[in-house]
Amino acid sequence: EEVKGVTDDEAENIILNPRFEDGLNSWSERGCKIVLHDSMGDGKVLPMTGKVFASATDRTQNWNGIQQEITGRVQRKLAYEVSAIVRIFGNSPSADVRATLWVQNTNQREQYIGIA
């Protein structure tokens, strides 16, 4: 029996404007500023894909960062594969990187769920 899967070309990306081709449309800041770059560090940091990348600046808390509203593009009890390219720029030799899902239930209760 042959098992058919979904190829990358067929998969629907729930993230809009994932490579910032349309600037910062669909993205918002959470406790920081978002800046688009074509390079950083005198050309030492370049986009991994596409022409630009975004950085979160003026962060004061570890939860500050770039976010996107995905309501209406995800369903309960369905598994999703998540991938991202994240780089740390500066003097820190290492850093924790986290992806968090913010959920507001129908009773208005809020939850922050760590997904990566």
N, C-alpha and C positions, 0 to 999 in steps of 0.2 A: 504494500500500500504506500503510495507516494504522499508525503506530507508537504503541503505548500505553505510557504511563509510569505511575509510581506517584505518586499525589497525596499531599500532606502528610497528609491525613486517613487514607490507607491505609498510609502508611509506619510501620513499627514503630520506635519510638524505643528505642535500646539503652541510653539513660541513664534510670535509674529516678528518679522524683521530680525532674524537671529544673527545676521552678520552685519547689521547696521548699515545696509545698503541705502536705506531710507532715513538716514540720520538717526536721531533718537526717538523717532515715532514708535509708539507702543511700549516704550521703556519709561520708567520713572525712578526717582531717587528716594531712598529711605534713609534719612538722616545724613545725607552727604550730597556732594555735587557730582554730576556725571559729565565727563569731558570726552569728546571724540578725538582720536589721534590717528595720523598715518604713520607716525613713528615716535619713539621716546628715547631718551638717553643718547642723544647725538647719533641716532640711526641704529643703535644697538638693539632696540626692541621694535620689531616690525609685526604687522598683522600675520597671524598664522594662516588665515584664509581671507579673501576679499581685500578691500583697499583700506579699510579703517578698523579700529577697535575702540572700545570704550574703557575708561578707567573711572573708578570711584575715588574722589578726592575729598579732602576736608572731613574724613571720618573721625569721630570722637568715641564711638562705641563699637564693639566687635560685631554687632548686628547691623551696622550701617552698610548699605550697598545698593546695587542695582536690582530693580525688581520689575516684574511684569504681571499684570492681571490676566489670569487664564480662565476665569469663570466662563462657563458655557463651552469650553473647549476640552474639558476633562469630565470623566464620569466616575461615580463611586464604584468601588469594587472592581476596578479595571487596573491592570498593571501597566506602567509606563516605563520606558527606558529613558534615562536622563544622561546626557553627556554635556560637558562644557570644557573649554580651554581657559584655564585661569593661571595667570602669572603674577608673581610678587615682584615689585620693582622698588628698590631702595636698599638700605643697609641691613635689613633683617635677614639672617641666614635661613630662617624657616618661619612658617606661619600656618595656623589652622585655617582651612577653607571649608565653609559649610553652605549647604543648600537647604533652605527651610520653606515649607509649605504653610502658608497662613490660611486657616479655614475658619469661616464664620458659619455656624449651623443655623438652621431655621429659627431656633430660639434665641438667636443673636449671640450665643456663646462663642468666644474666640479660642482657637487652638493654634499653637505653633508646633509643627511636626518636622523634626529633622529628617531629611531624606538622603542626605549625603554629607 
